[in-house]
Amino acid sequence: MKPDLAEAVARFGTLLRADGMPVGPDRCARFAQAVTVVDPVTVSELYWCAMATLVSDPAQLPVFDSVFKGVFAGLVDVAEQRGQDPGVSTTRPPTGAPSVDSRSGTGTSEREYEVASVATEGERLSTRDFAELTTDELALLADLMRELVLRTPTRRSRRQRRAPAGRRIDLRSSLRKARRTGGYPVRLERTAERVTPRRLVVLCDISGSMQPYARAMLQLLYCAASGPKAEAFAFATRLTRLTPALAGSRPGDALDRAGHLAPDWSGGTRIAAAIQAFLRDHGRRGMARGAVVLIISDGWESGDPAELGKAMAALSRLAYRVVWANPRTAKPGYQPLAGGMAAAWPHCDAVVSAHRLDALPDLLSALAGGRRG
């Protein structure tokens, strides 16, 4: 009789972690879900299902194979081995070259291993700096970015919503319904305050040093689930509104249109002038008031740092929260000594690196945080 599969899956994940593989509860849950969907009937099918969901690097295969054999060897059914030699294993660990069946001498294709490795390609790229990724590799991260939830703090709206337990009585609705009961307000309609997410405004540096990070951040805004619709601007030597280009298309097409709208893509950097232009043309007219503003830049200012400090001070007075994403802060021992970053730092509520996929949760937490005291 086969042992309980759920118990075996849990024990399998525990043993993999004990042997040094980075298998957390999320991957174990993914494996269990895959088993439910695929419904493997042979150990070989179970093996590929486990490898596709639990292995993130080819170097982990020896440990994986050893633990798998120890945990699931007893699941082999006698009927599955009918007509086979006793020494033939039902599992086929992948190797770099095609394997040979000991019974027939025919080669088995390594195609199945390549298909399984695609499932973990995004996870391997998640620990690499965005500057090291090609455009195609960045596109592979789109599915993982869709699992991220982008949220901003909420604010009270002037509009009310219907709420049976609301504290405020909606007199107009109550009197309208009283007509059905001869003018007697038998039932009082109540309302409560409507809560909406704060606007997110993104100012993205598209100069030469920031181009790969700009593409990654704009792809995140396009792919991230939930949250508010963001207003996106790009700047290098001048400010360009990108919001229309990021709506209604695939991430790659939206980023290409964004590049056409911003003719100074990969040019110089004038951060102070860009923030001043945003405040003059958009921010003071209401776009920045009470909003969460995300600035994506490495802080290299070609203008006067004092002007950047003044622009940041004005922005922080209008915005609810200012977050700066600077990939250079990921380097050990980083200090804001450069003129532009040093001038902007005191006016930021949070500074994060956001230099690779596994660093984006810090960015999401910073955007969802509260206002400084």
C-alpha positions in Angstrom: 0.0 0.0 0.0 1.3 3.4 -0.9 2.0 5.8 2.0 0.0 9.0 2.3 1.3 11.3 -0.5 0.6 14.6 1.4 2.7 13.4 4.3 5.5 12.3 1.9 5.5 15.7 0.2 5.9 17.5 3.5 8.7 15.2 4.6 10.3 15.6 1.2 10.5 19.4 1.5 11.9 19.2 5.1 14.7 16.8 4.0 15.6 19.0 1.1 15.9 22.0 3.4 18.0 20.0 5.8 20.4 19.1 3.0 20.9 22.7 2.0 18.4 23.3 -0.8 16.4 26.6 -0.6 13.0 25.0 -0.5 10.6 27.1 1.5 6.9 26.7 2.3 6.0 28.5 -1.0 7.8 25.9 -3.1 6.3 23.0 -1.2 2.9 24.5 -1.7 3.6 24.8 -5.4 4.7 21.2 -5.6 1.6 20.0 -3.8 -0.6 22.0 -6.1 1.3 20.6 -9.1 0.7 17.1 -7.9 -3.0 17.8 -7.5 -3.2 19.2 -11.1 -1.0 16.7 -12.9 -2.1 13.7 -10.8 1.0 11.6 -11.5 0.5 7.9 -11.8 4.1 6.8 -11.9 7.2 7.7 -9.9 8.7 9.1 -13.1 5.9 11.6 -13.5 6.1 12.5 -9.8 9.9 13.1 -10.2 9.5 15.6 -13.1 6.7 17.3 -11.3 8.9 17.8 -8.2 11.9 18.9 -10.1 10.0 21.5 -12.1 8.7 23.1 -8.9 11.5 22.6 -6.4 14.8 22.8 -8.2 16.1 26.3 -9.1 19.7 25.4 -10.1 21.2 22.4 -11.9 23.8 22.2 -9.1 21.0 21.1 -6.8 20.2 18.0 -8.8 22.5 15.5 -7.0 21.0 16.4 -3.6 17.5 16.4 -5.1 17.9 13.0 -6.7 19.3 11.5 -3.5 16.5 12.8 -1.3 13.8 11.9 -3.8 15.0 8.3 -4.0 15.0 8.0 -0.2 11.5 9.4 0.2 9.5 8.1 -2.8 11.2 4.8 -3.5 8.5 3.0 -1.7 5.7 4.5 -3.9 6.6 2.1 -6.8 3.7 -0.1 -7.5 4.4 -3.7 -8.5 2.1 -3.4 -11.5 4.2 -0.5 -12.9 7.3 -2.7 -13.0 5.6 -5.7 -14.7 7.9 -6.9 -17.5 10.9 -4.9 -16.3 14.2 -6.1 -15.0 14.5 -5.7 -11.2 17.5 -3.4 -11.6 15.7 -0.9 -13.9 14.7 2.3 -12.0 11.4 4.0 -12.9 12.9 7.4 -12.3 15.2 9.0 -14.9 17.4 11.7 -13.4 18.3 14.3 -16.0 21.8 14.6 -17.2 23.6 16.8 -19.6 23.6 14.1 -22.3 20.8 11.8 -23.4 20.4 8.7 -21.2 20.3 5.1 -22.4 17.7 2.6 -21.5 19.4 -0.5 -20.1 16.7 -2.8 -21.6 16.5 -1.6 -25.2 19.7 0.4 -25.6 17.8 3.3 -27.2 18.5 6.9 -26.2 16.0 9.0 -24.4 15.8 12.7 -25.3 16.9 15.4 -22.9 14.0 17.6 -24.2 11.9 16.8 -21.0 14.7 18.2 -18.9 14.8 21.4 -20.9 11.1 21.9 -20.5 11.3 21.4 -16.8 14.1 23.9 -16.4 12.1 26.7 -18.0 9.8 26.7 -15.0 12.6 27.8 -12.8 14.3 30.2 -15.2 12.5 33.2 -13.7 13.6 32.2 -10.2 17.2 32.0 -11.2 17.0 35.5 -12.8 15.4 36.9 -9.7 18.7 37.1 -7.9 20.5 38.9 -10.7 20.9 42.6 -11.0 18.6 44.2 -13.6 21.7 45.8 -15.3 22.9 42.2 -16.1 19.7 41.1 -17.8 18.9 41.3 -21.5 15.6 42.5 -22.8 14.4 38.9 -23.3 15.5 37.8 -19.8 13.7 40.8 -18.3 10.6 39.7 -20.1 10.8 36.3 -18.4 10.3 38.1 -15.1 6.9 39.5 -16.1 5.0 36.5 -14.8 6.7 36.8 -11.4 6.1 40.5 -11.3 2.4 39.8 -11.8 2.4 38.0 -8.5 3.5 41.2 -6.7 0.9 43.4 -5.2 1.4 47.2 -5.5 -0.4 49.1 -2.8 -0.3 52.7 -1.5 -1.8 54.0 1.8 -5.5 54.8 1.8 -7.1 58.2 2.2 -10.6 59.2 3.1 -12.7 60.4 0.1 -15.3 63.1 0.2 -17.8 60.7 -1.3 -19.9 58.4 0.9 -20.8 54.7 0.4 -23.8 52.8 1.6 -23.2 51.0 4.8 -25.9 49.3 7.0 -23.8 50.0 10.1 -22.6 53.4 9.0 -22.6 56.2 11.6 -24.1 58.8 9.3 -27.8 58.8 8.2 -28.5 59.5 4.6 -31.5 61.7 4.9 -32.3 62.0 1.2 -32.3 58.2 0.7 -34.2 57.6 3.9 -37.0 60.0 2.8 -37.1 58.6 -0.7 -37.7 55.1 0.7 -40.3 56.5 3.2 -42.7 57.0 0.3 -43.2 53.3 0.1 -44.4 53.2 3.7 -46.8 56.1 3.7 -44.2 58.7 4.6 -43.0 57.0 7.7 -39.2 56.4 7.7 -39.4 52.8 8.8 -35.8 52.1 7.7 -33.0 54.6 7.9 -30.3 54.5 5.2 -26.8 54.9 6.5 -23.5 55.8 4.9 -19.8 55.6 5.8 -16.7 57.3 4.5 -15.3 55.9 1.3 -11.6 54.9 1.5 -9.5 55.0 -1.7 -5.8 54.3 -2.3 -3.6 57.3 -2.7 -2.3 58.2 -6.1 1.1 56.8 -7.1 3.3 59.1 -9.2 6.5 57.7 -10.6 9.4 59.9 -11.9 11.8 57.5 -13.7 15.4 58.4 -14.7 16.1 57.1 -18.2 19.6 58.3 -18.5 22.3 55.9 -19.8 23.3 54.5 -16.3 19.6 53.9 -15.4 18.2 52.5 -18.6 18.0 48.8 -17.5 16.5 49.7 -14.1 14.0 52.0 -15.8 12.8 49.2 -18.1 12.4 46.9 -15.1 10.5 49.5 -13.0 8.2 50.4 -15.8 7.5 46.7 -16.4 6.7 46.4 -12.7 4.2 49.2 -12.9 2.6 47.5 -15.9 2.5 43.9 -14.4 2.0 44.4 -10.6 -1.4 43.3 -9.4 -4.0 45.4 -7.7 -3.2 48.8 -6.3 -3.8 52.3 -7.8 -3.2 53.3 -11.4 0.1 55.0 -11.5 1.0 58.3 -13.3 4.4 57.7 -14.9 6.9 60.3 -16.0 10.4 59.8 -17.5 13.2 62.3 -17.3 16.8 62.7 -18.4 17.3 66.2 -19.8 13.5 66.9 -19.8 10.3 65.5 -18.4 8.0 63.3 -20.5 4.6 61.9 -19.4 4.5 58.1 -20.1 1.1 57.2 -18.7 -0.7 56.9 -22.1 2.1 54.6 -23.4 1.8 52.2 -20.5 -1.9 51.5 -21.0 -3.5 48.8 -23.0 -0.7 46.7 -24.4 2.0 44.2 -23.6 4.9 45.3 -21.4 7.4 45.1 -24.2 5.3 47.2 -26.6 4.5 49.7 -23.9 8.2 50.2 -23.1 9.1 50.7 -26.7 6.4 53.4 -27.1 7.7 55.0 -23.9 11.1 55.2 -25.5 9.7 56.9 -28.5 7.8 59.4 -26.4 11.0 60.2 -24.5 13.6 61.4 -27.1 16.3 61.9 -24.5 16.3 58.2 -23.5 19.9 57.3 -22.4 20.9 61.0 -22.4 22.2 63.1 -19.6 20.5 63.7 -16.2 18.9 66.9 -14.8 16.9 65.7 -11.8 16.2 69.1 -10.3 14.9 70.5 -13.6 12.7 67.4 -14.1 11.1 67.7 -10.6 10.6 71.4 -11.0 8.9 70.9 -14.3 6.7 68.2 -12.7 5.7 70.6 -9.9 5.0 73.5 -12.3 3.0 71.6 -14.9 1.4 68.8 -12.8 2.2 68.6 -9.1 0.8 71.9 -7.9 -2.3 71.4 -9.9 -3.2 68.5 -7.8 -1.4 65.4 -9.0 1.2 65.4 -6.2 -1.1 66.6 -3.4 -1.4 63.7 -0.9 0.2 61.3 -3.4 2.9 58.7 -3.0 5.8 59.8 -5.2 8.4 57.3 -6.3 11.7 58.6 -7.8 13.8 56.1 -9.6 17.3 57.4 -10.1 21.0 56.8 -9.2 21.2 60.4 -8.0 23.8 61.6 -10.5 22.8 65.3 -11.0 24.5 67.3 -13.7 23.1 70.5 -12.4 23.4 72.3 -9.1 22.7 70.0 -6.1 21.3 72.9 -4.1 18.5 73.3 -6.7 17.7 69.6 -6.3 17.4 70.1 -2.6 15.0 72.9 -3.0 12.9 70.9 -5.5 12.8 67.9 -3.2 11.7 70.1 -0.3 8.8 71.5 -2.3 7.8 68.1 -3.4 7.9 66.6 0.1 5.6 69.4 1.3 3.0 68.5 -1.4 3.3 64.7 -1.3 2.1 62.3 1.3 5.2 60.2 1.0 8.4 60.3 -1.1 10.3 57.1 -1.9 13.6 57.1 -3.8 14.7 53.9 -5.5 18.5 54.0 -6.1 20.2 50.8 -7.3 23.6 52.1 -6.0 22.5 51.8 -2.4 22.7 48.0 -2.8 26.5 48.2 -2.7 28.0 47.4 0.8 29.1 50.6 2.7 27.1 52.9 0.4 26.8 56.5 1.7 24.9 59.4 0.1 28.1 61.4 -0.6 27.3 62.4 -4.2 26.0 65.9 -4.5 22.6 65.1 -5.9 21.8 62.2 -3.6 23.1 64.0 -0.6 20.8 66.9 -1.3 17.8 64.7 -1.8 18.2 62.3 1.0 16.8 64.4 3.9 13.6 64.9 2.0 12.9 61.2 1.3 10.7 59.1 3.5 12.4 55.9 2.4 15.4 55.0 0.1 15.6 51.4 -1.3 17.7 49.7 -3.9 15.1 47.9 -6.1 18.1 46.6 -8.1 16.8 43.1 -8.7 13.5 41.1 -8.4 14.1 39.7 -4.9 14.7 43.3 -3.7 11.3 44.6 -4.9 9.4 43.6 -1.7 11.4 46.3 0.1 10.2 48.8 -2.5 6.5 47.6 -2.2 6.7 48.0 1.6 8.2 51.5 1.3 5.4 52.6 -1.0 2.7 51.2 1.4 4.3 52.9 4.4 2.9 55.9 6.4 3.9 59.5 6.4 6.9 60.6 8.4 6.2 62.2 11.8 
